[in-house]
Amino acid sequence: MYSLILHLKRSTELQKLVFSAYSKPSFSSSATTKGQNFTVSTYLIESLGFTPKLAESISKKVSFNDKGINPDSVLSLFRSYGFTESQISTIITDYPKLLLLDAETSLAPKLKFLHSMKGASTSEFTEIVSTVPKLLGKRGDKTLSVYYDFVRDVIHKCQVLSHSSLAQGNLENKIRNVTALRELGVPQRSLFHLLVSRYQPVCGKERFQESLKKVVEKGFDPTTSKFVQALHVVYQLSDRTVEEKVDVYTRLGFSVEDVWDMFKKWPNSLKFSGKKVTQTFETLKKCGLLDEEVVALLKKNPQFLRVSEENIASSIETFLGLGFSKGEFAMMIKRYPVCIGFSAETVKKKTEFLVEEMDWSLEAVVSHPQVFSYSMEKRMVPRCNVIRALMSKGLLGSELPSVCSVLACTDKVFLGRYVRKHDDMGLVAELMAIFTRVHKVGLVQ
């Protein structure tokens, strides 16, 4: 699996290739006869002391089919560099393709480069190479050097984090898994986050492979944080648990496809208990939303699953207390769901400013609930002061312009619409002074 993953990178065939990694041998080779498989198995048993089962497994991945193959020279080369028999066995188990290489022309130059250029002790050198032997498959000194340094850094990081108490098998799994993720394109900052995670999603082997396969099949981009989030979630959940969670959603009116679309948008959507999901669903209905409207809301914004029932109830109380009807509150939620997340203080302060000071109606606020996300100091107050100045001069007629035309546009559009369009340069200067003065005061504060 890892040999294939280490060649995936950012290929558009990522999903297809990783899927095939679980159903095909790691190394492609021409069809082999039973005799050839037996030869490989016998060699591994006699030369490295492998069990028949392990030897047979490896013999399915490589064959001594080509003339000129000399696996003895490969083993001798490793021994000459100080690798122990245990380390050599680990190397061949993880990367049996090395037995097919020409020891003198293909393998020796890489070992010589790494051992001489990196200045590591023999024990450190052999530990790094035996932990992730696939780095010997890299071509070019620069690439080889980059991967060697990365593996060394990860090993040191693991040892520091574990205070040297981490089991060797755990450490090797971590290095292999993290290196494979790096090859997929996962950023290094995310890799180290995985290393220190208390859930240890990169410690296992088979379970990690299965989890990674599932995440890749869902189409997550390895370069994004969602990929790591999804790996965390999938690693923690058994297939049965996932089925139970999907069943909760479908009973509430979601399709299975909806559930996985939500997972793609926000992987943590599968972490919540069935009780929590159901409670949030029922609480959102108290906002005045119908079942299908709640489904539509959560499909578009699955992050709302983390909002507590208390916060939703408090939001309802705040809006209704300011004079909004339940129907108007439901309309605002449908138009701009994040309204639920604003504090009572923010909602009250901005509503009172717009309705009491600017004389816009509650209906006007309902028509553009995005106003609750705008900055008072940087947007609302400067623009509204300009509007009030124009109204006092009789330059806007008797009716206020719409909330949207004043607050929803960019500064450039606003100034072009209400300030710079005037021919009177004195008026333009006065309005600009009002607009920028409040801006500066807000910045200072």
C-alpha positions in Angstrom: 0.0 0.0 0.0 2.7 2.4 0.9 4.8 1.8 -2.2 1.9 2.9 -4.3 0.9 5.8 -2.0 4.5 7.1 -2.2 4.1 7.5 -5.9 0.6 9.1 -5.8 1.6 12.7 -4.9 -1.1 15.0 -6.3 -2.2 12.9 -9.2 -5.7 13.3 -10.5 -5.9 9.5 -10.3 -5.4 9.6 -6.5 -8.7 7.9 -5.6 -8.3 5.2 -8.2 -4.7 4.4 -7.4 -5.1 4.3 -3.6 -8.2 2.0 -4.0 -6.2 -0.3 -6.1 -3.4 -0.4 -3.5 -5.6 -2.6 -1.3 -6.5 -5.1 -4.0 -3.2 -5.5 -5.8 0.4 -6.3 -4.8 2.5 -3.3 -4.0 5.0 -4.0 -6.8 3.9 -5.0 -10.2 5.8 -7.8 -11.8 5.4 -10.2 -14.7 3.4 -13.3 -14.0 5.5 -15.8 -12.1 5.4 -19.6 -12.0 4.9 -21.6 -8.9 8.6 -22.5 -9.0 9.7 -18.9 -9.1 7.6 -18.0 -6.1 9.0 -21.0 -4.3 12.5 -19.8 -5.1 11.9 -16.4 -3.6 10.2 -17.9 -0.5 13.1 -20.4 0.0 15.7 -17.6 -0.3 14.0 -15.4 2.2 13.6 -18.3 4.7 17.2 -19.5 4.3 18.9 -16.1 4.1 16.9 -13.9 6.5 15.1 -16.5 8.6 11.6 -15.4 7.5 8.7 -17.5 8.5 7.1 -19.4 5.6 4.0 -17.3 5.8 5.9 -14.0 5.6 8.2 -15.3 2.9 5.3 -16.5 0.8 3.5 -13.1 1.2 6.6 -11.3 -0.1 7.1 -13.7 -2.9 3.8 -12.5 -4.4 5.2 -9.0 -4.7 8.6 -9.7 -6.3 10.1 -12.4 -8.3 13.6 -13.4 -9.3 12.5 -13.6 -12.9 15.1 -11.5 -14.6 18.7 -12.7 -15.2 21.4 -10.9 -13.4 19.5 -10.5 -10.1 21.8 -10.9 -7.1 20.0 -10.5 -3.8 23.0 -11.7 -1.9 24.9 -8.6 -3.0 22.1 -6.4 -1.7 22.2 -8.1 1.7 26.0 -7.9 1.9 25.9 -4.2 1.1 23.5 -3.5 4.0 25.7 -5.5 6.3 28.8 -3.6 5.2 27.1 -0.3 6.3 26.4 -1.7 9.8 22.7 -2.7 9.5 21.7 -5.4 11.9 20.0 -8.6 10.7 16.8 -7.4 12.4 17.0 -4.1 10.5 17.8 -5.8 7.2 14.7 -8.1 7.7 12.6 -5.0 8.4 13.9 -3.3 5.2 13.2 -6.3 3.0 9.8 -6.8 4.5 8.8 -3.2 3.9 10.5 -2.7 0.6 11.3 -6.1 -1.0 11.9 -4.5 -4.4 15.4 -3.6 -3.1 16.4 -7.2 -3.7 15.9 -6.7 -7.4 18.3 -3.7 -7.6 21.9 -3.8 -8.7 23.7 -3.3 -5.4 26.8 -1.7 -6.9 25.2 0.8 -9.4 21.7 1.5 -7.9 21.9 1.0 -4.1 25.5 1.7 -3.1 25.7 5.3 -4.4 22.6 6.2 -2.3 23.8 4.6 0.9 27.2 6.2 0.4 25.7 9.7 -0.2 23.5 9.5 2.9 26.1 8.1 5.2 28.9 10.5 4.2 26.9 13.7 3.5 24.6 13.7 6.5 27.3 13.1 9.2 25.1 10.8 11.2 26.4 8.1 13.4 26.1 4.6 12.1 23.3 3.7 14.5 21.3 6.8 13.6 21.8 6.2 9.9 20.7 2.6 10.0 17.7 3.5 12.2 16.5 6.1 9.8 16.9 4.0 6.7 15.4 0.9 8.2 12.4 2.8 9.6 11.5 4.1 6.1 13.4 2.1 3.6 11.3 3.4 0.7 13.4 6.6 0.8 16.0 4.6 -1.0 13.6 4.5 -3.9 14.0 8.3 -4.4 16.0 9.5 -7.3 18.5 12.4 -7.2 20.7 13.5 -4.4 18.5 16.5 -3.6 15.3 14.6 -3.3 17.0 11.8 -1.4 18.4 14.4 1.0 15.1 16.1 1.6 13.3 12.8 2.5 16.1 11.6 4.7 16.1 14.9 6.7 12.3 14.7 7.0 12.4 11.2 8.4 15.2 12.1 10.8 13.3 15.1 12.1 10.1 13.1 12.6 12.0 10.4 14.5 13.6 12.9 16.7 10.2 14.6 17.3 8.6 11.3 18.2 11.4 10.5 20.7 11.1 13.9 22.3 7.3 13.7 22.6 7.4 10.2 24.1 10.4 10.9 26.3 12.0 7.9 24.6 9.3 5.6 25.9 7.5 5.0 22.6 7.5 1.4 21.5 9.7 0.8 18.5 6.9 -0.7 16.5 4.8 2.3 17.2 7.6 4.6 16.2 8.1 2.7 12.9 4.4 2.9 12.1 4.4 6.6 12.8 7.3 7.3 10.5 5.9 5.1 7.7 2.5 6.6 7.9 3.6 10.2 8.2 6.0 9.8 5.3 3.2 8.3 3.2 1.0 11.2 4.0 3.7 13.6 3.1 4.0 12.0 -0.3 0.3 12.5 -0.8 0.8 16.2 -0.3 -0.3 16.7 3.3 1.5 19.9 4.6 4.2 19.3 7.2 2.4 21.4 9.9 -0.5 19.0 9.7 1.8 16.0 9.9 3.3 17.1 13.2 -0.2 17.7 14.4 -1.0 14.1 13.7 2.1 13.0 15.6 1.0 14.7 18.8 -2.7 13.9 18.5 -4.0 12.0 21.6 -6.0 9.7 19.2 -2.7 8.6 17.5 -4.2 8.0 14.0 -0.8 7.4 12.6 0.3 4.8 15.1 -1.5 1.8 13.6 -0.8 -0.1 10.4 -3.8 -2.0 9.1 -6.3 0.4 10.7 -4.4 3.4 9.3 -4.3 1.9 5.9 -8.1 1.3 5.9 -8.8 4.8 7.2 -6.6 6.4 4.6 -8.2 4.4 1.9 -11.7 5.6 3.0 -10.7 9.2 3.2 -9.1 9.1 -0.3 -12.1 7.4 -1.8 -14.3 10.3 -0.5 -12.2 12.6 -2.6 -10.6 14.8 0.0 -7.7 17.0 -1.1 -4.6 15.9 0.9 -3.3 19.5 0.8 -6.2 20.8 2.8 -6.9 20.6 6.6 -10.1 18.7 5.9 -8.1 15.7 4.8 -6.4 15.4 8.2 -9.7 16.1 10.0 -11.4 13.3 8.0 -8.6 10.9 8.8 -9.0 11.7 12.5 -12.7 11.0 12.3 -12.6 7.9 10.2 -9.8 6.4 12.3 -11.9 6.8 15.5 -15.1 5.3 14.1 -15.8 1.6 13.4 -17.9 0.8 10.3 -20.8 -0.2 12.5 -20.6 3.2 14.4 -20.6 5.0 11.0 -23.6 3.1 9.9 -25.5 4.0 13.1 -24.7 7.7 12.6 -25.8 7.7 9.0 -29.0 5.9 10.1 -29.7 8.8 12.5 -29.5 11.3 9.7 -31.6 9.3 7.3 -34.4 9.0 9.9 -34.4 12.8 10.2 -34.9 13.2 6.4 -31.4 13.3 5.0 -30.4 11.0 2.2 -27.2 8.9 2.5 -25.7 11.1 -0.2 -26.5 14.2 1.9 -24.7 12.7 4.9 -21.5 12.2 2.9 -21.8 15.6 1.3 -21.9 17.1 4.8 -18.9 15.0 5.8 -17.0 16.4 2.8 -17.9 20.0 3.8 -17.2 19.4 7.5 -15.7 16.0 8.6 -16.7 16.5 12.2 -20.3 16.1 11.2 -19.9 12.4 11.9 -18.4 12.8 15.3 -21.6 13.9 17.1 -23.8 11.4 18.8 -27.2 10.5 17.5 -28.8 12.2 20.5 -26.9 15.5 19.8 -27.8 15.5 16.1 -31.5 14.9 16.9 -31.6 17.5 19.7 -30.0 20.1 17.4 -32.5 19.2 14.6 -35.5 19.6 16.9 -34.1 22.9 18.4 -33.7 24.4 15.0 -37.3 23.6 14.3 -38.2 25.9 17.3 -36.8 28.7 15.2 -39.8 28.3 13.0 -38.2 26.1 10.4 -39.9 23.1 8.8 -38.2 19.7 8.7 -37.1 20.1 5.1 -35.8 23.6 5.9 -33.7 22.3 8.7 -32.3 19.6 6.4 -31.5 22.2 3.8 -29.8 24.4 6.5 -27.6 21.6 7.8 -26.7 20.3 4.4 -25.4 23.8 3.5 -23.9 24.5 7.0 -23.2 21.3 8.9 -21.1 23.3 11.3 -24.3 24.3 13.0 -24.4 20.9 14.6 -21.9 22.1 17.1 -24.1 25.0 18.3 -25.6 24.1 21.6 -29.3 24.0 22.2 -28.9 26.7 24.8 -27.3 29.1 22.3 -30.1 28.5 19.8 -32.7 29.0 22.4 -31.0 32.2 23.6 -30.8 33.5 20.0 -34.5 32.9 19.6 -35.2 34.8 22.8 -33.0 37.7 21.8 -34.5 38.3 18.4 -38.1 37.9 19.6 -37.3 40.2 22.5 -36.3 42.9 20.0 -39.6 42.8 18.2 -38.9 40.3 15.4 -41.7 37.9 14.8 -41.0 34.1 14.8 -41.6 34.1 11.1 -39.1 36.9 10.5 -36.5 35.2 12.6 -37.0 32.0 10.6 -36.6 34.0 7.4 -33.3 35.5 8.6 -32.0 32.1 9.6 -32.8 30.8 6.1 -31.2 33.8 4.4 -28.2 34.0 6.7 -27.9 31.0 9.1 -24.9 32.4 11.1 -27.4 34.8 12.7 -27.8 32.0 15.3 -24.2 32.4 16.4 -24.1 36.1 17.2 -24.1 37.1 20.8 -27.2 38.8 22.3 -25.1 42.0 22.9 -24.1 42.2 19.2 -27.6 41.6 17.9 -29.1 44.1 20.3 -26.5 46.8 19.7 -26.8 46.6 15.9 -30.6 46.3 15.8 -31.0 49.3 18.0 -28.6 51.3 15.9 -30.3 50.5 12.6 -33.9 50.7 13.9 -33.8 53.4 16.6 -31.0 55.7 15.3 -31.3 55.2 11.6 -35.0 54.6 11.5 -34.9 51.5 9.3 -37.7 49.1 10.0 -37.3 45.6 11.4 -38.5 44.4 8.0 -35.5 46.1 6.4 -33.2 44.3 8.7 -34.9 41.0 8.0 -34.3 41.6 4.2 -30.5 41.7 4.8 -29.5 39.9 8.0 -25.9 40.0 6.9 -25.8 43.4 8.7 -25.2 41.5 11.9 -21.7 40.5 10.7 -20.7 44.0 9.6 -18.3 46.1 11.8 -20.0 48.9 13.6 -16.9 51.1 13.6 -15.5 50.3 10.2 -18.6 50.1 8.1 -22.0 50.8 9.7 -21.3 54.0 11.6 -19.2 55.8 8.9 -21.6 55.1 6.1 -24.7 55.8 8.2 -23.2 59.2 9.2 -22.8 60.1 5.6 -26.4 59.1 4.9 -27.6 61.2 7.8 -25.7 64.2 6.5 -27.2 63.8 3.1 -30.7 63.4 4.5 -30.2 66.6 6.6 -29.3 68.5 3.5 -32.3 67.2 1.6 -30.2 65.4 -1.0 -31.7 62.0 -0.7 -35.4 62.8 -0.7 -37.7 61.9 2.1 -37.0 58.1 2.3 -34.0 56.3 3.5 -32.2 54.2 0.9 -32.3 50.5 1.5 -30.1 48.8 4.1 -28.6 46.7 1.3 -27.6 49.7 -0.9 -25.9 51.4 2.0 -24.2 48.6 3.8 -23.8 45.6 1.5 -21.5 47.2 -1.1 -17.7 47.9 -0.9 -16.3 51.2 0.3 -15.5 52.1 -3.3 -19.1 51.5 -4.5 -20.5 53.3 -1.5 -18.4 56.4 -2.0 -19.2 56.4 -5.7 -22.9 56.1 -5.0 -23.3 58.6 -2.2 -20.2 60.9 -2.1 -18.1 61.3 -5.2 -21.0 61.6 -7.6 -21.7 65.2 -6.4 -20.4 68.1 -8.5 -19.9 70.4 -5.4 -16.3 69.6 -4.4 -16.9 71.3 -1.1 -19.7 68.9 -0.3 -17.6 65.9 -1.5 -14.8 67.1 0.9 -17.2 67.5 3.8 -18.7 64.0 3.2 -15.3 62.4 2.9 -14.3 64.1 6.2 -17.3 62.5 7.9 -16.6 59.1 6.4 -12.9 59.0 7.1 -13.1 60.7 10.6 -15.3 57.9 11.9 -13.0 55.3 10.3 -10.0 56.8 12.1 -11.8 57.0 15.4 -12.8 53.4 15.1 -9.2 52.3 14.3 -7.8 54.3 17.3 -10.4 52.8 19.6 
